[in-house]
Amino acid sequence: MAVKNLNSQDSGIFSRFANFASRALGSGVAFGAAIGVVVAWSLSGPVFHYSDTWQLVINTGTTIVTFLMVFLIQNTQNRDSAATQLKLDELIRATHGAHNALLDLEKLSAADLEAIRALYQKLADKARRDKKGGWEDTDTPELTAS
């Protein structure tokens, strides 16, 4: 199986921006700048007599930043989750004796996932019973619905 060039730069504008923003906004410099803004706002309180407008500035600013950051954080989480799933899929694919039917599980329905989870629960319960009886629990038994 040939794999497409993984270093391609044909991702969308939002993806490129989100990658840049997540690196930049997750830095110590960005955190320091945010602290600086809050300190400057706090120190300006006496100048503006702690007015409603003075309070509205910080409330509006933080609301807007929070709203926009939700999308950037979600994008980062989506990319991280997709990469983790692909790595796990590759481990399953490359492991002799692993069940390839477990590839791409995240796309199954909740009912299908629950059915598979129940099979693994039975397997774990049996292994724990066998372990108490002095048996090894390092086998690779078949996953069956029985």
DSSP file (Angstrom, degrees, kcal/mol; ACC not computed):
  #  RESIDUE AA STRUCTURE BP1 BP2  ACC     N-H-->O    O-->H-N    N-H-->O    O-->H-N    TCO  KAPPA ALPHA  PHI   PSI    X-CA   Y-CA   Z-CA
    1    1 A M              0   0    0      0, 0.0     2,-0.4     0, 0.0     0, 0.0   0.000 360.0 360.0 360.0 124.5    0.0    0.0    0.0
    2    2 A A        -     0   0    0      1,-0.0     2,-0.5     0, 0.0     0, 0.0  -0.691 360.0-144.2 -86.9 137.9    1.5    3.3   -1.0
    3    3 A V        -     0   0    0     -2,-0.4     3,-0.1     1,-0.0    -1,-0.0  -0.875  20.4-115.0-104.7 133.5    1.0    6.2    1.4
    4    4 A K        -     0   0    0     -2,-0.5     2,-0.3     1,-0.2    -1,-0.0  -0.227  50.6 -77.5 -59.9 152.1    0.5    9.7    0.1
    5    5 A N    >   -     0   0    0      1,-0.2     3,-1.2     2,-0.1    -1,-0.2  -0.372  44.4-159.3 -54.3 112.2    3.2   12.3    0.8
    6    6 A L  T 3  S+     0   0    0     -2,-0.3    -1,-0.2     1,-0.3    -2,-0.1   0.547  84.2  63.5 -78.3  -6.5    2.4   13.1    4.4
    7    7 A N  T 3  S+     0   0    0      2,-0.0    -1,-0.3     0, 0.0    -2,-0.1   0.184  73.5 138.0-100.0  17.2    4.3   16.4    4.3
    8    8 A S    <   -     0   0    0     -3,-1.2     3,-0.2     1,-0.1    -4,-0.0  -0.289  47.1-150.6 -66.5 149.3    1.9   17.9    1.7
    9    9 A Q        +     0   0    0      1,-0.2    -1,-0.1     2,-0.0     7,-0.1   0.028  63.8 111.2-107.5  24.9    0.9   21.5    2.2
   10   10 A D        +     0   0    0      0, 0.0    -1,-0.2     0, 0.0     2,-0.1   0.069  43.7 125.8 -91.0  27.2   -2.5   21.2    0.5
   11   11 A S        -     0   0    0     -3,-0.2    -2,-0.0     1,-0.1     5,-0.0  -0.445  66.6 -92.4 -79.4 160.9   -4.5   21.7    3.7
   12   12 A G     >  -     0   0    0     -2,-0.1     4,-2.3     1,-0.1     5,-0.2  -0.085  31.9-104.3 -71.4 170.0   -7.1   24.4    3.9
   13   13 A I  H  > S+     0   0    0      1,-0.2     4,-2.7     2,-0.2     5,-0.2   0.901 120.8  50.8 -60.7 -43.7   -6.6   28.0    5.1
   14   14 A F  H  > S+     0   0    0      1,-0.2     4,-3.4     2,-0.2     5,-0.2   0.919 109.5  50.8 -63.9 -41.9   -8.4   27.3    8.4
   15   15 A S  H  > S+     0   0    0      2,-0.2     4,-2.5     1,-0.2    -2,-0.2   0.925 112.3  46.2 -61.5 -44.4   -6.2   24.3    9.0
   16   16 A R  H  X S+     0   0    0     -4,-2.3     4,-2.3     2,-0.2    -1,-0.2   0.927 115.8  46.3 -63.4 -43.8   -3.0   26.2    8.4
   17   17 A F  H  X S+     0   0    0     -4,-2.7     4,-3.3     1,-0.2     5,-0.2   0.922 112.3  50.4 -63.6 -43.7   -4.2   29.1   10.6
   18   18 A A  H  X S+     0   0    0     -4,-3.4     4,-2.6     2,-0.2     5,-0.2   0.893 110.3  49.9 -63.8 -40.1   -5.3   26.7   13.3
   19   19 A N  H  X S+     0   0    0     -4,-2.5     4,-1.7    -5,-0.2    -1,-0.2   0.944 115.1  43.5 -61.7 -47.6   -1.9   25.0   13.3
   20   20 A F  H  X S+     0   0    0     -4,-2.3     4,-2.7     1,-0.2    -2,-0.2   0.940 115.9  47.8 -62.6 -47.4   -0.1   28.3   13.5
   21   21 A A  H  X S+     0   0    0     -4,-3.3     4,-3.5     1,-0.2     5,-0.3   0.883 108.7  53.2 -64.2 -39.9   -2.5   29.7   16.2
   22   22 A S  H  X S+     0   0    0     -4,-2.6     4,-0.9    -5,-0.2    -1,-0.2   0.885 113.4  44.0 -65.7 -36.6   -2.4   26.6   18.4
   23   23 A R  H  < S+     0   0    0     -4,-1.7    -2,-0.2    -5,-0.2    -1,-0.2   0.936 119.8  41.5 -69.3 -45.8    1.4   26.8   18.4
   24   24 A A  H >< S+     0   0    0     -4,-2.7     3,-1.3     1,-0.2     6,-0.5   0.935 117.8  44.2 -69.6 -46.3    1.5   30.5   19.0
   25   25 A L  H 3< S+     0   0    0     -4,-3.5    -1,-0.2     1,-0.3    -3,-0.2   0.658 108.4  59.0 -77.2 -14.1   -1.3   30.8   21.5
   26   26 A G  T 3< S+     0   0    0     -4,-0.9    -1,-0.3    -5,-0.3    -2,-0.2   0.298  89.3 103.2 -91.8  10.0   -0.1   27.8   23.5
   27   27 A S  S <> S-     0   0    0     -3,-1.3     4,-1.8     1,-0.1     5,-0.1  -0.461  82.6-117.1 -92.3 163.4    3.3   29.4   24.1
   28   28 A G  H  > S+     0   0    0      1,-0.2     4,-2.7     2,-0.2     5,-0.2   0.825 114.6  59.3 -64.5 -32.8    4.6   31.1   27.3
   29   29 A V  H  > S+     0   0    0      2,-0.2     4,-2.4     1,-0.2    -1,-0.2   0.920 105.3  48.0 -63.3 -43.7    4.9   34.4   25.4
   30   30 A A  H  > S+     0   0    0     -6,-0.5     4,-2.3     2,-0.2    -1,-0.2   0.903 111.8  49.8 -64.6 -40.6    1.1   34.3   24.7
   31   31 A F  H  X S+     0   0    0     -4,-1.8     4,-2.3     2,-0.2    -2,-0.2   0.923 111.1  49.5 -63.4 -43.4    0.4   33.5   28.3
   32   32 A G  H  X S+     0   0    0     -4,-2.7     4,-2.4     1,-0.2    -2,-0.2   0.891 109.8  51.4 -61.2 -40.3    2.6   36.3   29.4
   33   33 A A  H  X S+     0   0    0     -4,-2.4     4,-2.3     2,-0.2    -1,-0.2   0.900 108.8  51.0 -64.2 -40.2    0.9   38.7   27.0
   34   34 A A  H  X S+     0   0    0     -4,-2.3     4,-2.1     2,-0.2    -2,-0.2   0.915 110.7  48.2 -63.8 -42.4   -2.5   37.7   28.4
   35   35 A I  H  X S+     0   0    0     -4,-2.3     4,-2.7     1,-0.2    -1,-0.2   0.911 110.0  53.5 -63.0 -40.7   -1.3   38.3   32.0
   36   36 A G  H  X S+     0   0    0     -4,-2.4     4,-2.8     1,-0.2    -2,-0.2   0.901 107.6  50.1 -60.0 -42.0    0.0   41.7   30.8
   37   37 A V  H  X S+     0   0    0     -4,-2.3     4,-2.6     2,-0.2    -1,-0.2   0.923 112.2  47.2 -62.9 -44.0   -3.4   42.6   29.3
   38   38 A V  H  X S+     0   0    0     -4,-2.1     4,-2.6     2,-0.2    -2,-0.2   0.903 113.4  48.0 -66.0 -40.6   -5.1   41.7   32.6
   39   39 A V  H  X S+     0   0    0     -4,-2.7     4,-2.8     2,-0.2     5,-0.2   0.933 112.9  48.3 -65.0 -44.9   -2.6   43.6   34.7
   40   40 A A  H  X S+     0   0    0     -4,-2.8     4,-1.5     1,-0.2    -2,-0.2   0.916 112.6  48.8 -62.1 -42.0   -2.9   46.7   32.4
   41   41 A W  H  < S+     0   0    0     -4,-2.6     4,-0.4    -5,-0.2     3,-0.2   0.931 112.2  48.8 -62.2 -44.9   -6.7   46.5   32.6
   42   42 A S  H >< S+     0   0    0     -4,-2.6     3,-1.2     1,-0.2    -2,-0.2   0.914 111.0  49.4 -60.8 -43.9   -6.5   46.2   36.4
   43   43 A L  H 3< S+     0   0    0     -4,-2.8     4,-0.4     1,-0.3    -1,-0.2   0.759 105.0  59.0 -68.7 -24.0   -4.2   49.2   36.7
   44   44 A S  T 3X S+     0   0    0     -4,-1.5     4,-1.8    -3,-0.2    -1,-0.3   0.562  80.6  92.8 -81.5  -6.3   -6.4   51.3   34.5
   45   45 A G  T <4>S+     0   0    0     -3,-1.2     5,-2.8    -4,-0.4     4,-0.3   0.917  84.0  47.4 -53.0 -51.5   -9.3   50.8   36.9
   46   46 A P  T >45S+     0   0    0      0, 0.0     3,-1.0     0, 0.0    -1,-0.2   0.875 108.7  55.9 -61.4 -35.1   -8.7   54.0   38.9
   47   47 A V  T 345S+     0   0    0     -4,-0.4    -2,-0.2     1,-0.3    -3,-0.1   0.896 115.8  36.9 -62.9 -39.4   -8.3   56.1   35.7
   48   48 A F  T ><5S-     0   0    0     -4,-1.8     3,-1.3    -3,-0.2    -1,-0.3   0.249 112.7-118.7 -97.8  11.5  -11.7   55.0   34.5
   49   49 A H  T < 5 -     0   0    0     -3,-1.0    -4,-0.1    -4,-0.3    -2,-0.1   0.815  58.3 -75.5  56.4  34.9  -13.2   55.1   38.0
   50   50 A Y  T 3 <S+     0   0    0     -5,-2.8    -1,-0.3    -6,-0.2    -5,-0.1   0.860  82.9 178.7  48.4  41.5  -14.0   51.4   37.8
   51   51 A S    <>  -     0   0    0     -3,-1.3     4,-2.0    -6,-0.3     5,-0.2  -0.104  45.2-107.0 -72.1 168.8  -16.9   52.2   35.5
   52   52 A D  H  > S+     0   0    0      1,-0.2     4,-2.6     2,-0.2     5,-0.1   0.882 122.5  53.7 -61.7 -38.7  -19.3   49.9   33.9
   53   53 A T  H  > S+     0   0    0      2,-0.2     4,-1.9     1,-0.2    -1,-0.2   0.899 105.5  53.5 -63.7 -40.7  -17.6   50.5   30.5
   54   54 A W  H  > S+     0   0    0     -6,-0.3     4,-1.1     1,-0.2    -1,-0.2   0.914 113.1  43.1 -59.9 -44.1  -14.2   49.6   32.1
   55   55 A Q  H  X S+     0   0    0     -4,-2.0     4,-2.2     1,-0.2    -2,-0.2   0.878 110.0  57.2 -69.2 -37.6  -15.6   46.3   33.2
   56   56 A L  H  X S+     0   0    0     -4,-2.6     4,-2.9     1,-0.2     5,-0.3   0.839  99.3  60.8 -63.4 -33.5  -17.4   45.8   29.9
   57   57 A V  H  X S+     0   0    0     -4,-1.9     4,-2.4     2,-0.2    -1,-0.2   0.951 110.2  38.6 -59.7 -51.0  -14.1   46.0   28.0
   58   58 A I  H  X S+     0   0    0     -4,-1.1     4,-2.6     2,-0.2     5,-0.3   0.894 116.9  51.3 -69.9 -38.5  -12.5   43.0   29.8
   59   59 A N  H  X S+     0   0    0     -4,-2.2     4,-1.9     2,-0.2    -2,-0.2   0.928 114.0  43.3 -63.8 -44.6  -15.8   41.0   29.8
   60   60 A T  H  X S+     0   0    0     -4,-2.9     4,-2.4     2,-0.2     5,-0.2   0.923 114.7  50.3 -66.6 -44.7  -16.3   41.6   26.1
   61   61 A G  H  X S+     0   0    0     -4,-2.4     4,-2.4    -5,-0.3     5,-0.2   0.929 112.9  44.7 -60.3 -47.0  -12.7   40.9   25.3
   62   62 A T  H  X S+     0   0    0     -4,-2.6     4,-2.5     1,-0.2    -1,-0.2   0.863 112.0  53.2 -68.8 -33.9  -12.5   37.7   27.2
   63   63 A T  H  X S+     0   0    0     -4,-1.9     4,-2.5    -5,-0.3    -2,-0.2   0.933 111.4  45.4 -64.8 -45.0  -15.8   36.5   25.8
   64   64 A I  H  X S+     0   0    0     -4,-2.4     4,-2.3     2,-0.2     5,-0.2   0.932 114.6  47.6 -64.2 -46.4  -14.7   37.0   22.2
   65   65 A V  H  X S+     0   0    0     -4,-2.4     4,-2.5    -5,-0.2    -2,-0.2   0.922 113.1  48.7 -62.0 -43.9  -11.3   35.3   22.8
   66   66 A T  H  X S+     0   0    0     -4,-2.5     4,-1.7     2,-0.2    -1,-0.2   0.922 110.0  51.8 -61.8 -44.8  -13.0   32.4   24.6
   67   67 A F  H  X S+     0   0    0     -4,-2.5     4,-0.8     1,-0.2    -1,-0.2   0.924 114.2  42.5 -57.9 -47.4  -15.5   32.0   21.8
   68   68 A L  H  X S+     0   0    0     -4,-2.3     4,-1.5     1,-0.2     3,-0.5   0.868 109.8  57.1 -70.3 -36.3  -12.7   31.9   19.1
   69   69 A M  H  X S+     0   0    0     -4,-2.5     4,-3.1     1,-0.2     5,-0.3   0.812  95.1  66.3 -66.3 -29.3  -10.5   29.7   21.2
   70   70 A V  H  X S+     0   0    0     -4,-1.7     4,-2.3     1,-0.2    -1,-0.2   0.916 103.6  45.9 -56.8 -42.8  -13.2   27.0   21.4
   71   71 A F  H  X S+     0   0    0     -4,-0.8     4,-2.3    -3,-0.5    -1,-0.2   0.896 113.8  47.8 -68.8 -40.8  -12.9   26.5   17.6
   72   72 A L  H  X S+     0   0    0     -4,-1.5     4,-2.3     2,-0.2    -2,-0.2   0.916 113.3  47.7 -66.5 -42.1   -9.1   26.4   17.7
   73   73 A I  H  X S+     0   0    0     -4,-3.1     4,-2.7     2,-0.2    -2,-0.2   0.917 112.0  50.0 -65.0 -42.3   -9.1   23.9   20.6
   74   74 A Q  H  X S+     0   0    0     -4,-2.3     4,-2.7    -5,-0.3    -2,-0.2   0.909 110.2  50.6 -63.0 -41.4  -11.6   21.7   18.9
   75   75 A N  H  X S+     0   0    0     -4,-2.3     4,-2.3     2,-0.2    -1,-0.2   0.919 111.7  47.8 -61.5 -43.8   -9.6   21.7   15.7
   76   76 A T  H  X S+     0   0    0     -4,-2.3     4,-2.6     1,-0.2    -2,-0.2   0.917 112.7  48.7 -62.8 -44.2   -6.5   20.7   17.6
   77   77 A Q  H  X S+     0   0    0     -4,-2.7     4,-2.9     2,-0.2     5,-0.2   0.899 110.3  51.6 -62.6 -41.4   -8.4   18.0   19.5
   78   78 A N  H  X S+     0   0    0     -4,-2.7     4,-2.5     2,-0.2    -2,-0.2   0.927 112.4  45.4 -62.0 -45.3   -9.8   16.6   16.2
   79   79 A R  H  X S+     0   0    0     -4,-2.3     4,-2.4     2,-0.2    -2,-0.2   0.921 114.8  47.9 -64.1 -43.8   -6.4   16.5   14.6
   80   80 A D  H  X S+     0   0    0     -4,-2.6     4,-2.4     2,-0.2    -2,-0.2   0.916 113.2  47.7 -63.9 -43.7   -4.8   14.9   17.7
   81   81 A S  H  X S+     0   0    0     -4,-2.9     4,-2.6     2,-0.2    -2,-0.2   0.915 111.9  49.7 -64.0 -43.8   -7.6   12.3   17.9
   82   82 A A  H  X S+     0   0    0     -4,-2.5     4,-2.2    -5,-0.2    -2,-0.2   0.911 112.0  48.3 -62.7 -42.4   -7.4   11.4   14.2
   83   83 A A  H  X S+     0   0    0     -4,-2.4     4,-2.2     2,-0.2    -2,-0.2   0.913 112.0  49.2 -64.7 -42.1   -3.6   11.0   14.4
   84   84 A T  H  X S+     0   0    0     -4,-2.4     4,-2.5     2,-0.2    -2,-0.2   0.921 111.0  49.9 -63.0 -44.2   -4.0    8.8   17.5
   85   85 A Q  H  X S+     0   0    0     -4,-2.6     4,-2.7     1,-0.2    19,-0.2   0.904 110.6  50.0 -61.8 -41.3   -6.6    6.6   15.9
   86   86 A L  H  X S+     0   0    0     -4,-2.2     4,-2.2     2,-0.2    -1,-0.2   0.895 110.3  50.0 -65.3 -38.9   -4.5    6.2   12.8
   87   87 A K  H  X S+     0   0    0     -4,-2.2     4,-2.1     2,-0.2    -2,-0.2   0.919 112.6  46.8 -64.3 -43.2   -1.5    5.2   14.9
   88   88 A L  H  X S+     0   0    0     -4,-2.5     4,-2.4     2,-0.2    -2,-0.2   0.908 110.7  52.5 -64.6 -41.2   -3.6    2.7   16.8
   89   89 A D  H  X S+     0   0    0     -4,-2.7     4,-2.8     1,-0.2    -2,-0.2   0.898 108.8  50.7 -60.5 -40.1   -5.0    1.4   13.5
   90   90 A E  H  X S+     0   0    0     -4,-2.2     4,-2.4     2,-0.2    -1,-0.2   0.893 108.7  51.3 -65.9 -39.3   -1.5    0.9   12.2
   91   91 A L  H  X S+     0   0    0     -4,-2.1     4,-1.0     2,-0.2    -2,-0.2   0.912 112.6  46.1 -63.6 -41.5   -0.5   -1.0   15.3
   92   92 A I  H >< S+     0   0    0     -4,-2.4     3,-0.6     1,-0.2     6,-0.3   0.943 113.7  49.2 -64.0 -47.1   -3.5   -3.3   14.9
   93   93 A R  H 3< S+     0   0    0     -4,-2.8    -2,-0.2     1,-0.2    -1,-0.2   0.882 115.5  42.9 -60.1 -39.9   -2.8   -3.7   11.2
   94   94 A A  H 3< S+     0   0    0     -4,-2.4     2,-0.6    -5,-0.2    -1,-0.2   0.565  93.1  94.7 -87.5  -9.0    0.9   -4.6   11.8
   95   95 A T  S X< S-     0   0    0     -4,-1.0     3,-1.9    -3,-0.6     2,-0.2  -0.752  76.8-127.7 -91.3 119.7    0.4   -6.9   14.7
   96   96 A H  T 3  S+     0   0    0     -2,-0.6     3,-0.1     1,-0.3    -2,-0.1  -0.430  94.9  18.0 -63.1 130.3    0.2  -10.6   13.8
   97   97 A G  T 3  S+     0   0    0      1,-0.3    -1,-0.3    -2,-0.2     2,-0.1   0.288  92.2 131.2  91.0  -9.9   -2.9  -12.1   15.3
   98   98 A A    <   -     0   0    0     -3,-1.9     2,-0.8    -6,-0.3    -1,-0.3  -0.434  66.6-108.6 -74.0 152.5   -4.7   -8.8   15.9
   99   99 A H    >   -     0   0    0      1,-0.2     3,-2.0    -2,-0.1     4,-0.1  -0.725  22.4-162.4 -85.9 108.9   -8.3   -8.5   14.7
  100  100 A N  G >  S+     0   0    0     -2,-0.8     3,-1.8     1,-0.3    -1,-0.2   0.686  84.8  76.7 -64.5 -17.1   -8.3   -6.2   11.7
  101  101 A A  G 3  S+     0   0    0      1,-0.3    -1,-0.3    -3,-0.0    -2,-0.0   0.678  84.5  66.3 -65.5 -15.6  -12.1   -5.8   12.3
  102  102 A L  G X  S+     0   0    0     -3,-2.0     3,-1.1   -13,-0.1    -1,-0.3   0.525  75.7 112.1 -84.6  -4.6  -11.1   -3.5   15.1
  103  103 A L  T <  S+     0   0    0     -3,-1.8   -17,-0.1     1,-0.2   -18,-0.0  -0.428  85.1   8.5 -64.5 140.8   -9.7   -1.0   12.7
  104  104 A D  T >  S+     0   0    0    -19,-0.2     3,-1.7     1,-0.1    -1,-0.2   0.801  76.2 156.4  63.2  32.0  -11.6    2.3   12.5
  105  105 A L  G X   +     0   0    0     -3,-1.1     3,-2.6     1,-0.3    -1,-0.1   0.794  59.1  76.0 -59.2 -29.5  -13.9    1.5   15.4
  106  106 A E  G 3  S+     0   0    0      1,-0.3    -1,-0.3   -21,-0.0    -2,-0.1   0.663  89.7  58.7 -61.4 -13.3  -14.6    5.1   16.1
  107  107 A K  G <  S+     0   0    0     -3,-1.7    -1,-0.3     2,-0.0    -2,-0.2   0.509  86.3 100.3 -93.0  -4.5  -16.9    5.1   13.1
  108  108 A L  S <  S-     0   0    0     -3,-2.6     2,-0.0    -4,-0.2    -4,-0.0  -0.334  81.1 -98.0 -77.7 162.5  -19.2    2.4   14.5
  109  109 A S     >  -     0   0    0      1,-0.1     4,-2.4    -2,-0.1     5,-0.2  -0.300  33.8-108.5 -72.1 163.5  -22.5    3.1   16.1
  110  110 A A  H  > S+     0   0    0      1,-0.2     4,-2.3     2,-0.2     5,-0.1   0.873 120.5  53.2 -61.2 -37.8  -22.8    3.2   19.9
  111  111 A A  H  > S+     0   0    0      2,-0.2     4,-2.1     1,-0.2    -1,-0.2   0.913 109.5  47.5 -65.3 -42.9  -24.7   -0.2   19.9
  112  112 A D  H  > S+     0   0    0      2,-0.2     4,-2.1     1,-0.2    -2,-0.2   0.911 112.3  49.8 -64.7 -41.8  -21.9   -1.8   17.8
  113  113 A L  H  X S+     0   0    0     -4,-2.4     4,-2.7     1,-0.2    -2,-0.2   0.902 110.0  51.0 -62.4 -40.8  -19.2   -0.4   20.1
  114  114 A E  H  X S+     0   0    0     -4,-2.3     4,-2.3     2,-0.2    -1,-0.2   0.891 108.3  52.1 -65.0 -39.4  -21.1   -1.7   23.2
  115  115 A A  H  X S+     0   0    0     -4,-2.1     4,-1.6     2,-0.2    -1,-0.2   0.919 112.8  44.5 -63.4 -43.6  -21.4   -5.2   21.7
  116  116 A I  H  X S+     0   0    0     -4,-2.1     4,-2.1     2,-0.2    -2,-0.2   0.905 111.7  53.1 -67.2 -41.1  -17.6   -5.3   21.0
  117  117 A R  H  X S+     0   0    0     -4,-2.7     4,-2.2     1,-0.2    -2,-0.2   0.896 106.7  53.4 -60.3 -39.7  -16.9   -3.9   24.5
  118  118 A A  H  X S+     0   0    0     -4,-2.3     4,-2.2     2,-0.2    -1,-0.2   0.882 106.3  52.7 -63.5 -38.5  -19.1   -6.7   26.0
  119  119 A L  H  X S+     0   0    0     -4,-1.6     4,-2.1     1,-0.2    -1,-0.2   0.922 111.2  46.4 -61.9 -43.4  -17.0   -9.3   24.1
  120  120 A Y  H  X S+     0   0    0     -4,-2.1     4,-2.5     1,-0.2    -2,-0.2   0.838 108.9  55.6 -68.6 -32.6  -13.8   -7.8   25.6
  121  121 A Q  H  X S+     0   0    0     -4,-2.2     4,-2.7     2,-0.2    -1,-0.2   0.917 107.9  48.3 -65.0 -42.1  -15.4   -7.7   29.0
  122  122 A K  H  X S+     0   0    0     -4,-2.2     4,-2.5     2,-0.2    -2,-0.2   0.908 111.5  50.6 -62.1 -41.8  -16.2  -11.4   28.8
  123  123 A L  H  X S+     0   0    0     -4,-2.1     4,-2.2     1,-0.2    -2,-0.2   0.906 112.2  46.6 -62.3 -42.6  -12.6  -12.1   27.7
  124  124 A A  H  X S+     0   0    0     -4,-2.5     4,-2.3     2,-0.2    -2,-0.2   0.904 111.2  51.5 -66.7 -42.3  -11.2  -10.0   30.6
  125  125 A D  H  X S+     0   0    0     -4,-2.7     4,-2.3     2,-0.2    -2,-0.2   0.919 111.4  47.6 -61.5 -43.8  -13.5  -11.7   33.1
  126  126 A K  H  X S+     0   0    0     -4,-2.5     4,-2.9     1,-0.2     5,-0.2   0.919 111.0  51.4 -63.7 -43.4  -12.4  -15.2   31.9
  127  127 A A  H  X S+     0   0    0     -4,-2.2     4,-2.3     1,-0.2    -1,-0.2   0.887 110.3  49.2 -62.2 -38.7   -8.7  -14.2   32.0
  128  128 A R  H  X S+     0   0    0     -4,-2.3     4,-1.9     2,-0.2    -1,-0.2   0.901 112.1  47.9 -67.8 -40.4   -9.2  -12.9   35.6
  129  129 A R  H  X S+     0   0    0     -4,-2.3     4,-1.3     2,-0.2    -2,-0.2   0.934 113.8  47.4 -62.9 -45.6  -10.9  -16.2   36.6
  130  130 A D  H  <>S+     0   0    0     -4,-2.9     5,-2.6     1,-0.2    -2,-0.2   0.884 108.9  54.6 -62.8 -38.7   -8.1  -18.2   34.9
  131  131 A K  H ><5S+     0   0    0     -4,-2.3     3,-1.5     1,-0.2    -1,-0.2   0.897 105.6  52.2 -63.2 -41.0   -5.4  -16.1   36.6
  132  132 A K  H 3<5S+     0   0    0     -4,-1.9    -1,-0.2     1,-0.3    -2,-0.2   0.820 106.2  55.8 -63.6 -29.9   -6.9  -16.8   40.0
  133  133 A G  T 3<5S-     0   0    0     -4,-1.3    -1,-0.3    -3,-0.1    -2,-0.2   0.394 126.2-101.8 -83.4   3.7   -6.8  -20.5   39.1
  134  134 A G  T < 5S+     0   0    0     -3,-1.5    -3,-0.2     1,-0.3     2,-0.1   0.495  77.8 136.1  92.0   3.6   -3.1  -20.3   38.4
  135  135 A W      < -     0   0    0     -5,-2.6    -1,-0.3    -6,-0.2     2,-0.1  -0.485  59.9-104.1 -82.6 155.2   -3.3  -20.1   34.7
  136  136 A E        -     0   0    0     -2,-0.1     3,-0.2     1,-0.1    -1,-0.1  -0.442  20.4-157.8 -70.8 149.7   -1.3  -17.7   32.5
  137  137 A D        +     0   0    0      1,-0.1    -1,-0.1    -2,-0.1   -10,-0.1  -0.027  69.4  94.2-118.1  30.3   -3.2  -14.8   31.1
  138  138 A T        +     0   0    0      2,-0.0    -1,-0.1   -11,-0.0    -2,-0.0   0.285  56.0 114.6-105.4  10.3   -0.8  -14.0   28.2
  139  139 A D        -     0   0    0     -3,-0.2    -2,-0.0     1,-0.1     0, 0.0  -0.226  65.2-131.8 -72.9 167.0   -2.7  -16.0   25.5
  140  140 A T        -     0   0    0    -42,-0.0     3,-0.1     3,-0.0    -1,-0.1  -0.711  34.2-173.3-118.4  77.5   -4.3  -14.5   22.5
  141  141 A P        -     0   0    0      0, 0.0     2,-0.1     0, 0.0   -18,-0.0  -0.298  31.2 -96.4 -72.3 156.5   -7.7  -16.2   22.5
  142  142 A E        -     0   0    0      1,-0.1     2,-0.9    -2,-0.0     0, 0.0  -0.413  34.2-120.9 -67.8 147.1  -10.2  -15.7   19.7
  143  143 A L        +     0   0    0     -2,-0.1     2,-0.3    -3,-0.1    -1,-0.1  -0.819  46.3 166.6 -93.0 106.3  -12.8  -13.1   20.3
  144  144 A T        -     0   0    0     -2,-0.9   -21,-0.1   -25,-0.2     0, 0.0  -0.873  44.5-131.6-124.8 156.2  -16.2  -14.9   20.1
  145  145 A A              0   0    0     -2,-0.3    -1,-0.1     1,-0.2    -2,-0.0   0.462 360.0 360.0 -83.4  -1.5  -19.7  -14.0   21.1
  146  146 A S              0   0    0    -27,-0.0    -1,-0.2     0, 0.0    -3,-0.0   0.502 360.0 360.0 -67.2 360.0  -20.3  -17.2   23.0
